[in-house]
Amino acid sequence: MPFLKARSALVSRMERLENSARKNGWRHAFFTPFNDRYIGQWKRDVKEGKGSLLTRSGRLYEGDWERGYRHGFGVFSFKGNEDILTLLYRGDWKNGKMSGDGELHYPDGSFYKGAMKNSKRHGYGQMWYADGSFFDGDFYKDLREGLGLFVYSNGNRYEGFWLHDLKHGKGRIYHLDSGQLQEGVWVEDYCIYSTIEDIPFRQTSVTPTPYPVDKIKLLQPDCVCTRREAEVLEGNIKICDVAEPCSESYEGESTPIIDVVN
């Protein structure tokens, strides 16, 4: 009959009310049961597009949303008692986590600029510390790991490898305050093997040593350094007893491998 409608076209009053109440498009303000306030765009009752969320704890996010998550580019800050905003993070987001390139700011004044993953420093980045020191290199799950440069607050700097936020592996330290260069191997932030020599501009240092480092000549310097370095890197750490000179031979040589000549 012509006056009868198909059952699929029939919409109940409850469905019409639900559809009219469904959040779509721009909403000036929406308050959650936790007293958080959201201003922005919606899509089928889910935050989608541009919007800002101010939580009851004073944390403010302004940026992109997707499927109800912070996703895209956004700025995360803290709103204090005097309505002064303090920047916490600015950069890329993915599924509600800080992921991509961004700037991370800390309460003590330190800040990080570089790659992020799951709200942690991960990948290449640069870190400025509150005491004036600086790090440029790789991070892994919020810890310094891989190759990196660390500049101390007094100007000295370390170039080398890191593991679990500690100096670990081959590296060198430029003691620019006293005018020496130290090269060797570090294990868990401790120097196990190294050589040290004056840098060419030692006298221009802040507090140069009174006398230059004596030049020490080894009969087989390459053998000594290579062997000691290999032992440390392989975990076979041996500390020579200076009271008992080592007279082992290397690769069939009968000459002592350690023989110091001033």
C-alpha positions as CSV (number, residue, x, y, z in Angstrom):
1,M,0.0,0.0,0.0
2,P,1.3,3.5,-0.8
3,F,0.8,4.9,2.7
4,L,2.8,2.2,4.4
5,K,6.6,2.8,4.9
6,A,9.3,0.3,4.7
7,R,10.4,-1.0,8.1
8,S,14.0,0.1,7.4
9,A,12.8,3.7,7.1
10,L,11.0,3.7,10.4
11,V,13.0,5.5,13.2
12,S,11.8,5.4,16.7
13,R,11.5,8.5,18.8
14,M,14.3,7.3,21.1
15,E,16.6,6.9,18.1
16,R,15.7,10.4,16.9
17,L,16.5,11.8,20.3
18,E,19.8,10.0,20.4
19,N,20.8,11.2,17.0
20,S,20.0,14.8,17.9
21,A,22.0,14.5,21.1
22,R,25.0,13.0,19.3
23,K,28.0,15.3,19.3
24,N,29.1,16.2,15.8
25,G,31.0,19.2,14.5
26,W,32.0,22.1,16.7
27,R,31.0,22.3,20.4
28,H,31.8,25.5,22.4
29,A,32.2,23.7,25.7
30,F,31.7,20.2,27.0
31,F,32.3,19.2,30.6
32,T,33.1,15.6,31.6
33,P,32.1,14.0,34.8
34,F,35.6,14.6,36.1
35,N,35.1,18.4,35.6
36,D,37.4,18.5,32.5
37,R,36.5,21.0,29.8
38,Y,36.8,20.3,26.1
39,I,36.3,22.9,23.4
40,G,36.5,21.7,19.8
41,Q,35.4,19.4,17.1
42,W,33.6,16.0,17.4
43,K,32.7,13.2,15.1
44,R,30.0,10.7,16.2
45,D,30.6,11.4,19.9
46,V,34.4,11.2,19.6
47,K,36.9,14.0,19.7
48,E,38.1,14.5,16.2
49,G,39.8,17.4,14.5
50,K,41.0,20.6,16.4
51,G,40.3,21.0,20.1
52,S,41.6,21.9,23.5
53,L,41.2,20.0,26.7
54,L,41.7,21.6,30.2
55,T,41.8,19.0,33.0
56,R,40.8,19.7,36.6
57,S,44.5,19.4,37.5
58,G,45.3,22.4,35.3
59,R,46.9,20.6,32.4
60,L,46.0,22.0,29.0
61,Y,46.3,20.3,25.6
62,E,45.7,22.3,22.4
63,G,46.0,20.6,19.0
64,D,44.8,17.7,16.9
65,W,42.6,14.8,17.8
66,E,41.7,11.5,16.2
67,R,39.4,8.8,17.5
68,G,39.4,10.5,20.9
69,Y,43.2,10.5,21.2
70,R,45.7,13.3,21.0
71,H,47.0,12.6,17.5
72,G,48.9,14.9,15.2
73,F,50.5,18.2,16.3
74,G,49.7,19.6,19.7
75,V,50.9,21.7,22.6
76,F,50.8,20.5,26.2
77,S,51.1,23.0,29.1
78,F,50.3,23.5,32.7
79,K,48.1,26.3,34.0
80,G,49.2,27.6,37.4
81,N,47.3,29.4,40.1
82,E,47.8,32.8,38.5
83,D,46.6,31.5,35.1
84,I,50.1,31.5,33.8
85,L,50.8,28.7,31.3
86,T,54.0,26.8,31.6
87,L,55.1,24.8,28.5
88,L,55.6,21.1,29.0
89,Y,55.7,19.6,25.5
90,R,55.2,20.9,22.0
91,G,55.4,18.5,19.0
92,D,53.9,15.4,17.5
93,W,51.5,12.9,19.1
94,K,50.3,9.4,18.2
95,N,47.4,7.6,19.8
96,G,47.6,9.8,22.9
97,K,51.4,9.5,23.3
98,M,54.2,11.9,22.6
99,S,55.6,10.3,19.4
100,G,57.6,12.0,16.6
101,D,59.6,15.2,16.8
102,G,59.1,17.5,19.7
103,E,60.3,19.7,22.6
104,L,60.1,18.4,26.1
105,H,60.4,20.9,29.0
106,Y,61.2,20.0,32.6
107,P,60.3,21.9,35.8
108,D,64.0,22.5,36.7
109,G,64.6,24.4,33.4
110,S,66.1,21.5,31.4
111,F,64.6,20.8,28.0
112,Y,64.9,18.2,25.3
113,K,64.5,18.6,21.5
114,G,64.4,15.6,19.3
115,A,62.7,12.3,18.6
116,M,60.0,10.9,20.9
117,K,58.3,7.5,21.2
118,N,55.6,6.5,23.6
119,S,56.2,9.7,25.6
120,K,59.9,8.9,26.1
121,R,63.1,10.3,24.5
122,H,63.9,7.7,21.8
123,G,66.2,8.3,18.8
124,Y,68.4,11.2,18.0
125,G,68.0,14.3,20.2
126,Q,69.6,17.1,22.1
127,M,69.3,17.7,25.8
128,W,70.1,20.9,27.7
129,Y,70.5,20.4,31.5
130,A,69.8,22.9,34.2
131,D,73.4,22.9,35.4
132,G,74.6,24.1,32.0
133,S,75.7,20.8,30.6
134,F,74.6,19.5,27.2
135,F,74.1,16.2,25.4
136,D,73.9,15.5,21.6
137,G,73.3,12.0,20.5
138,D,71.1,8.9,20.6
139,F,68.5,7.9,23.2
140,Y,66.8,4.6,23.9
141,K,63.6,4.4,26.0
142,D,64.5,7.7,27.7
143,L,68.2,6.8,28.4
144,R,71.3,7.9,26.6
145,E,72.4,4.9,24.5
146,G,74.6,4.7,21.4
147,L,77.0,7.4,20.1
148,G,76.8,10.7,21.8
149,L,78.6,14.0,22.8
150,F,78.3,15.3,26.4
151,V,79.6,18.7,27.3
152,Y,80.1,19.3,31.0
153,S,79.2,22.5,32.7
154,N,82.9,23.4,33.0
155,G,83.5,23.0,29.3
156,N,85.1,19.6,29.2
157,R,83.4,17.1,26.8
158,Y,83.1,13.4,26.3
159,E,82.7,11.9,22.8
160,G,81.9,8.2,22.6
161,F,79.5,5.4,23.3
162,W,76.8,5.2,26.0
163,L,74.7,2.4,27.5
164,H,71.9,2.7,30.0
165,D,72.6,6.4,30.5
166,L,76.3,5.7,31.4
167,K,79.6,6.1,29.4
168,H,80.2,2.6,28.1
169,G,82.6,1.6,25.3
170,K,85.2,3.5,23.4
171,G,85.4,7.3,23.9
172,R,87.5,10.3,24.5
173,I,87.4,13.2,27.0
174,Y,88.7,16.6,26.2
175,H,89.9,18.1,29.5
176,L,89.7,21.7,28.1
177,D,90.1,23.2,31.6
178,S,93.6,21.7,32.1
179,G,94.6,21.0,28.5
180,Q,94.6,17.2,28.1
181,L,93.0,14.6,25.8
182,Q,92.1,11.3,27.3
183,E,91.2,8.3,25.0
184,G,90.2,4.9,26.1
185,V,87.4,2.5,27.1
186,W,84.7,3.1,29.7
187,V,82.6,0.5,31.5
188,E,79.5,1.6,33.4
189,D,80.8,5.2,33.6
190,Y,84.3,4.1,34.8
191,C,87.4,4.5,32.7
192,I,89.1,1.1,32.6
193,Y,91.8,1.8,30.0
194,S,93.0,5.1,28.6
195,T,95.9,7.1,27.3
196,I,96.4,10.8,28.0
197,E,98.3,13.5,26.2
198,D,98.5,17.3,26.0
199,I,96.4,19.1,23.5
200,P,98.2,21.6,21.2
201,F,96.7,24.7,22.9
202,R,97.3,23.5,26.5
203,Q,98.6,26.9,27.7
204,T,95.3,28.6,26.6
205,S,93.3,26.5,29.0
206,V,91.6,28.0,32.0
207,T,93.9,26.2,34.5
208,P,96.7,24.5,32.5
209,T,98.8,22.0,34.3
210,P,102.2,23.4,35.6
211,Y,104.2,21.0,33.4
212,P,103.4,19.2,30.2
213,V,102.7,15.5,30.3
214,D,105.9,13.6,29.7
215,K,106.0,11.9,26.4
216,I,106.2,8.1,26.9
217,K,107.4,5.9,24.2
218,L,106.5,2.2,24.0
219,L,108.5,-0.3,22.0
220,Q,105.3,-1.6,20.5
221,P,102.6,1.0,21.2
222,D,100.1,-0.3,18.7
223,C,100.3,-3.8,20.1
224,V,99.9,-2.6,23.7
225,C,96.9,-0.3,23.0
226,T,95.1,-2.7,20.7
227,R,95.5,-5.6,23.0
228,R,94.4,-3.7,26.1
229,E,91.4,-2.2,24.3
230,A,90.3,-5.6,23.0
231,E,90.5,-7.1,26.5
232,V,88.3,-4.4,27.9
233,L,85.7,-4.5,25.1
234,E,85.5,-8.3,25.4
235,G,85.0,-8.1,29.1
236,N,88.4,-9.7,30.0
237,I,89.5,-6.7,32.2
238,K,92.9,-7.1,33.6
239,I,94.7,-4.5,35.6
240,C,98.5,-4.7,35.3
241,D,100.4,-4.7,38.6
242,V,102.9,-1.9,38.2
243,A,105.2,-3.6,40.7
244,E,105.6,-6.6,38.3
245,P,106.4,-5.4,34.7
246,C,104.7,-7.4,32.0
247,S,107.1,-9.3,29.8
248,E,104.7,-11.2,27.7
249,S,105.4,-11.4,24.0
250,Y,102.9,-10.7,21.2
251,E,102.6,-12.5,17.9
252,G,105.8,-14.4,18.4
253,E,107.9,-11.4,19.4
254,S,110.4,-12.0,22.2
255,T,110.7,-8.3,23.0
256,P,108.7,-7.2,26.0
257,I,105.5,-5.5,24.8
258,I,105.6,-2.9,27.6
259,D,108.9,-1.1,28.0
260,V,108.7,2.5,29.0
261,V,111.3,5.0,27.8
262,N,111.1,8.6,29.0
